[in-house]
Amino acid sequence: MTIKTYVAVLHEGPVPTSAGEPVVCPLQPDGSPKSVLDHHGVIFRLMEQQTSFGFFDYQRDSQAS
């Protein structure tokens, strides 16, 4: 069995920058990226506007503690 993955780029602010941290994540069973990621106890949410093909941008959730 092969686990399909994608690259999530984690950003601290609302605007994607080249300073984002790339991490490899497993795709959901339907082939879509996860809407929410927990990375070392920090919550990131998938951004609505995606700027590049081949990876997905996530923004740090300022509401999460």
Secondary structure, 3 states (H helix, E strand, C coil): CCCCEEEEEEECCCCCCCCCEEEEEECCCCCCCCCEEEECCEEEEECCCCCCCCEEEEEECCCCC
